[in-house]
Structure formats: C-alpha cells, structure tokens
Amino acid sequence: MSVLTIFSRIRLLRWWAPAAVVLLIAVGVLGILYEENLYRSEKIQEAIVQANIFGSSVAASLVFNDSAAAQGYVNALETNPEIEAVEVYESSGMPVAGFVRAGANRPPGLAPAPGVVAGPARITVAERVIRNGMTQGTIYISVLMDPFGRRLVRFGGIVLLAIMALLVLGVSSVAQRALRRANERLSTQGAELADTNRRLQLEMAERAVAEESLRQSQKMEAIGQLSGGIAHDLNNLLAIMQGNLQLARKRLAQGKADIQRYLDGALDAITRAASVTHRVLAFSRRQPLSPRSVNLNALLADMADLLRHSVGERIEIEMHCDGKWPVWCDANQMETVIINLALNARDAMPDGGTLTISTSDRYVPSSPDVAGGEYVELRIADTGVGMTEDVRERAVDPFFTTKPQGRGIGLGLSMVFGYVRQSNGSLRIDSEPGMGTVITIMMPRYAAQASAVNA
C-alpha cells in the first residue's frame, strides 16, 4: 500500500469521523425530541385516564349532592405525588370538594370548560361528569410533569450514548422493551378499569331504581301534605268570609247599615286566601317577579299598620330603619316576605313579646353564601320560644312545619328563602331554644343608584 493511499484514507477518516459524530449527535437530538414528545403524550394519556376514572367515581356523589363522599374520592388521589390539585364542581359550576398542594396553582373558582392543557411543568384535564345524558358536574385534575432539568439529564444520557454507535441500538432495545412492559401494564389496568366501570354502572342502575321509588313516595307524601294544608286553610278562610257576609246580610235585612267591619273581615279573609295561593305559586316558581328600585324604610313605614294588625296587641313592634340605600326587588313579594316572617314571629310568641325590625347598609365580603358587595340588611328578631338546631337546619325545607296538622303547609319560610335567592340575596337564621329567633336577609344594593353615587 502506497503512502499516498494511506494518507488518502487518513484524510477520509478525518472527514468521516466528525461527520459520524455530527450524525450521531443529530440522532441523539432527534431521540431527545422523540422521547420528550413520547413522554408528554404518555403523561397526557395517563392524566386523561385518571380523569375518566375519577369522573366515574364521583358521578354518584354529584347526583346525590354528597360532598363528603366526593371528598373521600379526592383524598384517595392525594396519595399520588404526581397529582398537585383536584377539584370537583357541581352542575352550577361551584366547587364542592378538592385539594391543592402547597405552592401549586389553585384550581379555577368556577367549573372550567372541558379540555386538556399541556404546559411545560404540568398537565390539566377538565371533564364533564355525565350521567344518563345529563351533566352532573365537572372534575379538574392537575398532574405534574418531571422537572425539565431532570428530563434534560435523562435525555443527555441518550446524547452520550448516541455518540457510541454500538450502544445506541442497545439503548433503543431497552427502551422498546420498557415501553412494551408499560403498554402491557396499561392494557391490564385498562381491563381492570373497564371491569370496575361495569360494576359501577350496575350499581348506579340499581341506585337509579331505588331513587325513582323514593321520589315517587316523596311526591305522594308532598302532594298529601300540600293538598291537606291548602284545603284546611282555604276552608277556614271560606268559613270566615261566609260568616262575615251572612252577618252583613242580616244587618242589612234589619235595616242597619253598620256592616263595614263585616265587609272588612271578609276582605281580609280573601286577602289571606290569595296569600295561600301566592305562596304555592311562589314555591312552584310560577310567580313572576317585577323588580324595581325599592326603599325598604318607606316600604316598612307603609306596612306599619298592617304589621300591627297582623301580629296583634300583645306583641310590641320596634322599628330601627337606619339603611339608606335602595334595593332592586319586587316590592309586593318583599311585603309578603315581611308579613310571613312577622306572622312566624307572632306564632313563636303566644304569650306576647317584642318584634324588632331593622335595616342597615352593609358591605359584605365574599363568602360561599353571598357574593361580596354592598347590601341592605333587613333583620327581623323576636323574643319567642326559639328553635332547636334540628328545626333551624330544616326551617326552609319545603313542607316542613312545626305547627299542628292543618295549621300550616310549611311553605312560608321556603317561599321566603326562594324569593331572596332569586333576588340574588341571602338569608340566615340564628336561633336557640328560649332565646328567640333572628332572621337576617341581605338584599343587594340597587346597582344604578350605587354607580351614580360612586361616579
């Protein structure tokens, strides 16, 4: 072999060696990009699978409004260190259960739109929880990805190994075997999840049958209570109307014209009968609202005589009207609310007492019960017998009443609560046995007037 040939081969080697290194580095970079994409895809798929499993788990809890059960499923996910935050939202979009690790981003305050967001540090998945074709709520899961530095170190090893051509194939083979094992594990887990889902669907179907039976029995009980209470109230009112009109006719037959009190009694009974119908319509949400700017102080002043007539002479009424802001509400409905609460206070003070009605302007911070902002507080307090904790918690439930059979249908406080919530306000009941009861209603300040004052 000539010297020229040897030098030619050396030059060829010197040319091909850097080219081979560059080629191997390029292969390593491509390997890094491939592995990064594969890693992200696997993490996204794992996050979606976790979200699907979790959504199936909490579906029954959302259907039954069982926040404790939902929190139990959330706590089970908290043991996974890769999951940094979980939130469960009810159908209205409000959160009912969840957790967030220290230093992690908090989940959205309201239910986010369904979808997957894959960022450099985390993957978030939001999914609707659907049962029987109806959306029961939303679940949100945030899964951490390995830090980029750790991934870079792992991929840097691939670059070094890529320079060594003989080891590249070995690394690739190992990686492929690991991926196959991972896929096999995922397939096994998928089969187990499918079996779990089938069992859950069977249990949900059985619970649906039980729920339907319970709903039917509750409907029949509610209809019986409603019809019995309404029939008794209306019969009593008709008897009052009939008695007053008969007395008026008798006086007229005797040539006497002093029948005004009998007509007033009949008209009062008619008004009370209309109030019964009004409460039923309000409870069924068939009563439309006609909101306008209302000054509660003026409204209470106009109602003063009616309130005194309604509660009777044994009850003293005190009014402290310090609120100045107007509210946006239906004035007729608000009058009905005040009369209902006054009558409840009267019934709680059979031996007499004091009914205190007050208004004041308040700025309320945000809370789970009410949005932050400017409100007018209406407080109606009595010195009556008070309520036990069990009665207080059920006071606004439809058809719940502590009055004797036939004395009420249990819609008064339910109607009050529904109207206040429909008007974007809040209602709180504070009571103890023997200490009286305080009903606090927060009605939002009329926005147009508030804007004019703050401008």
Secondary structure, 3 states (H helix, E strand, C coil): CCHHHHHHHHHHHHHHHHHHHHHHHHHHHHHHHHHHHHHHHHHHHHHHHHHHHHHHHHHHHHHCCCHHHHHHHHHHHHCCCCEEEEEEEECCCCEEEEEECCCCCCCCCCCCCCEEEECCCEEEEEEEEEECCEEEEEEEEEEECCCHHHHHHHHHHHHHHHHCHHHHHHHHHHHHHHHHHHHHHHHHHHHHHHHHHHHHHHHHHHHHHHHHHHHHHHHHHHHHHHHHHHHHHHHHHHHHHHHHHHHHHHHHHCCCCCCHHHHHHHHHHHHHHHHHHHHHHHHCCCCCCCCEEECHHHHHHHHHHHHHHHHCCCEEEEEEECCCCCEEECHHHHHHHHHHHHHHHHHHCCCCEEEEEEEEEEEECCCCCCCCEEEEEEEEEECCCCCCHHHHHHCCCCCCCCCCCCCCCCCHHHHHHHHHHHCCCEEEEEECCCCCEEEEEEEEECHHHHHHHHC
